[in-house]
Amino acid sequence: MEMLQAIWSTTLGTVKDVLPIAAIIFGFQFAVLRQKPANLPDILLGFAWVLIGLSLFLLGLEWCLFPLGRLMAEQLTDPAFIQSALEAGETAADVEWRDYFWVYIFAFMIGFSTTIAEPSLIAVAIKANEVSGGAIGVWGLRIAVALGVAVGISLGCYRIVVGDPIHWYIITGYAFVVLQTAVAPKMIIPLAYDSGGVTTSTVTVPLVAALGLGLSETVPGRSPLIDGFGLIAFASLFPILSVMAYALLTELRAALARKRQEKERSRA
């Protein structure tokens, strides 16, 4: 009964959220353009699928991804585990490092895996490959972005554990972005900036947000309101750095390959 109630309330909320979008689209179509949309039945069917898909997605967030991220953070920082290790004769510093070490490893892996599976990133990578004529590889871009997100989320978890102010990390990160922008290939700069946005989408955000909140609730002295948020900012910043670094390395490798070819030709 509770499950059906949750499904109904979520579907009703989704309808309320989608109705303004539909009103604007159809309002412009009929009132401004004064034309009937082509394939109107298909469009209405598409809207129905959107409502069903969004409703199921929101239910999946509430029932799976949010609880999973919070549960992993709680298990990795379980006070009972720490106490049992202390009773076994380990020092507090060793226990704290080992326990939070696995938090950082989990943050890295979850950041990498969720970003690789991010539909918006896949779409951007395919389009970038098509527009660049194959110069930008689909998997190369996806891995570069995923590594950036992974490093960013791990660093964000470290910030939560130690309690540092978030703005020092973000200011420093964007200072490096400015420096990289000055030397990176012009072709990659807009794509790198967009890559920071596509990573904060349907798959990454729920798990990352839940991880940050769960970690801040279990680490002593941390506040979920102050320390629990901010991981998404790290997930948006570091892909910009990693994509421009990927472009610089690709350009450097191409330059070295050209030099080798020139040397071989001169010897011949």
C-alpha positions as CSV (number, residue, x, y, z in Angstrom):
1,M,0.0,0.0,0.0
2,E,2.8,2.4,0.9
3,M,4.6,1.5,-2.3
4,L,1.5,2.3,-4.4
5,Q,1.1,5.6,-2.5
6,A,4.7,6.5,-3.2
7,I,4.4,5.7,-6.9
8,W,1.2,7.8,-7.1
9,S,2.6,10.8,-5.3
10,T,5.8,10.7,-7.4
11,T,3.9,10.4,-10.7
12,L,1.6,13.3,-9.7
13,G,4.6,15.4,-8.8
14,T,6.2,14.6,-12.1
15,V,3.1,15.6,-14.0
16,K,3.1,19.0,-12.2
17,D,6.7,19.5,-13.1
18,V,6.3,18.6,-16.7
19,L,3.1,20.5,-17.3
20,P,4.7,24.0,-17.5
21,I,7.2,22.7,-20.1
22,A,4.4,21.3,-22.2
23,A,2.4,24.5,-21.8
24,I,5.3,26.6,-23.0
25,I,6.1,24.3,-26.0
26,F,2.5,23.9,-27.2
27,G,1.6,27.5,-26.3
28,F,4.4,28.8,-28.7
29,Q,3.4,26.2,-31.3
30,F,-0.3,27.2,-31.4
31,A,-0.4,30.8,-30.2
32,V,2.9,32.2,-31.8
33,L,3.7,29.9,-34.7
34,R,0.0,29.1,-35.3
35,Q,0.8,25.7,-36.7
36,K,-0.2,22.2,-35.7
37,P,2.9,20.2,-34.7
38,A,3.9,17.4,-37.1
39,N,3.3,13.9,-35.8
40,L,1.2,15.2,-32.8
41,P,0.2,11.6,-31.7
42,D,3.9,10.7,-31.5
43,I,4.7,13.8,-29.5
44,L,1.9,13.1,-27.0
45,L,3.1,9.5,-26.7
46,G,6.6,10.8,-26.1
47,F,5.4,13.1,-23.3
48,A,3.7,10.1,-21.7
49,W,6.9,8.1,-21.9
50,V,8.8,11.1,-20.4
51,L,6.3,11.1,-17.4
52,I,6.7,7.4,-16.9
53,G,10.5,7.5,-17.2
54,L,11.0,10.5,-14.9
55,S,8.6,9.0,-12.3
56,L,10.5,5.7,-12.3
57,F,13.8,7.5,-12.2
58,L,12.8,9.6,-9.1
59,L,11.5,6.4,-7.4
60,G,14.8,4.8,-8.1
61,L,16.7,7.7,-6.5
62,E,14.6,7.6,-3.4
63,W,14.6,3.8,-3.0
64,C,18.1,2.9,-4.3
65,L,20.7,5.4,-5.1
66,F,20.3,7.9,-2.2
67,P,20.1,5.1,0.5
68,L,23.0,3.2,-1.1
69,G,25.4,6.2,-1.1
70,R,24.4,7.0,2.5
71,L,24.8,3.3,3.6
72,M,28.2,3.0,2.1
73,A,29.4,6.1,3.9
74,E,28.0,4.9,7.2
75,Q,29.6,1.4,6.8
76,L,33.0,2.8,5.8
77,T,33.1,5.0,8.9
78,D,31.3,2.7,11.3
79,P,32.3,3.7,14.9
80,A,31.8,0.1,16.0
81,F,34.4,-1.0,13.5
82,I,36.8,1.7,14.8
83,Q,36.2,0.7,18.4
84,S,36.8,-3.0,17.7
85,A,40.1,-2.1,16.0
86,L,41.2,0.0,18.9
87,E,40.4,-2.8,21.3
88,A,42.6,-5.1,19.2
89,G,45.6,-2.9,19.9
90,E,45.8,-0.6,16.9
91,T,46.5,3.1,17.4
92,A,43.8,5.7,16.8
93,A,45.9,7.3,14.0
94,D,46.3,4.0,12.2
95,V,42.6,3.1,12.5
96,E,41.5,6.6,11.3
97,W,43.9,6.5,8.3
98,R,42.9,3.0,7.3
99,D,39.2,3.6,7.7
100,Y,39.1,6.9,5.7
101,F,41.6,5.5,3.2
102,W,38.8,3.1,2.0
103,V,36.4,6.1,2.0
104,Y,38.7,7.8,-0.5
105,I,39.1,4.7,-2.6
106,F,35.3,4.2,-2.7
107,A,34.8,7.8,-3.6
108,F,37.3,7.5,-6.5
109,M,35.7,4.3,-7.8
110,I,32.1,5.5,-7.5
111,G,33.0,8.8,-9.2
112,F,34.7,7.0,-12.1
113,S,32.1,4.4,-12.6
114,T,29.1,6.7,-12.4
115,T,30.6,9.2,-14.8
116,I,31.5,6.5,-17.4
117,A,27.8,5.5,-17.3
118,E,26.5,9.0,-17.5
119,P,24.2,9.3,-20.5
120,S,24.8,13.0,-21.0
121,L,28.6,12.5,-21.2
122,I,28.2,9.7,-23.7
123,A,26.0,11.9,-25.9
124,V,28.5,14.8,-25.7
125,A,31.5,12.5,-26.4
126,I,29.8,11.0,-29.5
127,K,28.9,14.5,-30.8
128,A,32.4,15.8,-30.1
129,N,33.8,12.9,-32.0
130,E,31.6,13.5,-35.0
131,V,32.2,17.3,-35.1
132,S,36.0,16.9,-34.7
133,G,36.2,14.3,-37.5
134,G,37.5,11.7,-35.1
135,A,40.2,13.9,-33.5
136,I,38.5,13.7,-30.2
137,G,38.1,10.0,-29.2
138,V,34.8,9.0,-27.6
139,W,36.5,6.8,-25.0
140,G,39.4,9.1,-24.5
141,L,37.1,12.0,-23.6
142,R,34.9,9.8,-21.3
143,I,37.9,8.4,-19.4
144,A,39.4,11.9,-19.1
145,V,36.2,13.2,-17.6
146,A,35.7,10.2,-15.4
147,L,39.2,10.5,-14.0
148,G,38.6,14.2,-13.2
149,V,35.4,13.4,-11.4
150,A,37.0,10.5,-9.5
151,V,39.9,12.7,-8.3
152,G,37.5,15.6,-7.5
153,I,35.1,13.5,-5.4
154,S,38.0,11.8,-3.5
155,L,39.5,15.3,-2.7
156,G,36.0,16.5,-1.7
157,C,35.7,13.5,0.7
158,Y,39.1,14.4,2.2
159,R,37.8,18.0,2.7
160,I,34.8,16.6,4.6
161,V,37.0,14.4,6.8
162,V,39.5,17.2,7.7
163,G,36.9,19.9,7.8
164,D,38.7,22.5,5.6
165,P,36.8,25.4,4.1
166,I,35.5,24.5,0.7
167,H,36.2,27.8,-1.0
168,W,40.0,27.4,-0.7
169,Y,39.8,24.2,-2.8
170,I,37.5,25.7,-5.4
171,I,39.5,29.0,-5.7
172,T,42.7,27.0,-6.2
173,G,41.1,24.7,-8.7
174,Y,39.8,27.5,-10.8
175,A,43.1,29.2,-10.7
176,F,44.6,26.1,-12.3
177,V,41.7,26.2,-14.8
178,V,42.6,29.7,-15.8
179,L,46.3,28.7,-16.3
180,Q,45.4,25.7,-18.3
181,T,43.0,27.7,-20.5
182,A,45.9,30.0,-21.5
183,V,47.9,27.1,-22.9
184,A,45.3,24.4,-23.9
185,P,44.3,23.9,-27.5
186,K,41.5,26.3,-28.4
187,M,39.4,23.5,-29.9
188,I,39.2,21.7,-26.5
189,I,38.5,24.7,-24.2
190,P,34.7,25.0,-24.7
191,L,34.3,21.2,-24.6
192,A,36.3,21.0,-21.4
193,Y,34.1,23.7,-19.7
194,D,31.0,21.8,-20.9
195,S,32.4,18.5,-19.5
196,G,32.1,19.9,-16.0
197,G,28.4,20.3,-16.5
198,V,27.5,17.0,-18.1
199,T,29.1,15.1,-15.2
200,T,26.5,16.5,-12.7
201,S,23.6,14.7,-14.2
202,T,21.2,11.8,-13.6
203,V,23.6,9.0,-12.4
204,T,26.4,10.9,-10.7
205,V,24.5,13.5,-8.6
206,P,22.3,11.1,-6.5
207,L,25.2,8.9,-5.3
208,V,27.6,11.8,-4.8
209,A,25.2,13.8,-2.8
210,A,24.2,10.8,-0.7
211,L,27.9,10.0,-0.1
212,G,28.7,13.5,1.0
213,L,25.7,13.7,3.4
214,G,26.3,10.2,4.8
215,L,30.0,11.0,5.3
216,S,29.4,14.3,7.1
217,E,26.8,12.6,9.4
218,T,29.2,9.9,10.5
219,V,32.5,11.8,10.8
220,P,32.7,13.3,14.3
221,G,32.5,17.1,14.4
222,R,31.1,17.5,10.9
223,S,27.7,19.1,10.0
224,P,25.6,17.7,7.1
225,L,24.4,21.2,6.3
226,I,27.9,22.8,6.2
227,D,30.1,19.9,5.2
228,G,27.7,17.5,3.5
229,F,27.3,19.6,0.4
230,G,30.0,20.6,-2.1
231,L,31.0,17.3,-3.6
232,I,29.1,18.2,-6.8
233,A,31.2,21.3,-7.1
234,F,34.4,19.2,-7.0
235,A,32.8,16.8,-9.6
236,S,32.2,19.8,-11.9
237,L,35.6,21.5,-11.5
238,F,38.1,18.7,-11.9
239,P,36.8,17.3,-15.3
240,I,37.6,20.7,-16.8
241,L,41.2,20.3,-15.6
242,S,41.4,16.6,-16.7
243,V,40.0,17.3,-20.2
244,M,42.4,20.1,-20.9
245,A,45.2,18.0,-19.5
246,Y,44.1,15.2,-21.9
247,A,44.2,17.6,-24.8
248,L,47.6,18.9,-23.9
249,L,49.0,15.4,-23.6
250,T,47.4,14.4,-26.9
251,E,48.9,17.5,-28.6
252,L,52.3,16.8,-27.0
253,R,52.2,13.1,-28.1
254,A,51.3,14.2,-31.7
255,A,54.2,16.7,-31.7
256,L,56.7,14.0,-30.5
257,A,55.4,11.6,-33.2
258,R,55.9,14.3,-35.9
259,K,59.5,14.9,-34.6
260,R,60.2,11.2,-34.8
261,Q,58.9,11.0,-38.3
262,E,61.0,14.0,-39.4
263,K,64.1,12.4,-37.8
264,E,63.5,9.1,-39.6
265,R,63.0,10.9,-42.9
266,S,66.2,12.9,-42.4
267,R,68.1,9.7,-41.7
268,A,66.7,8.1,-44.8
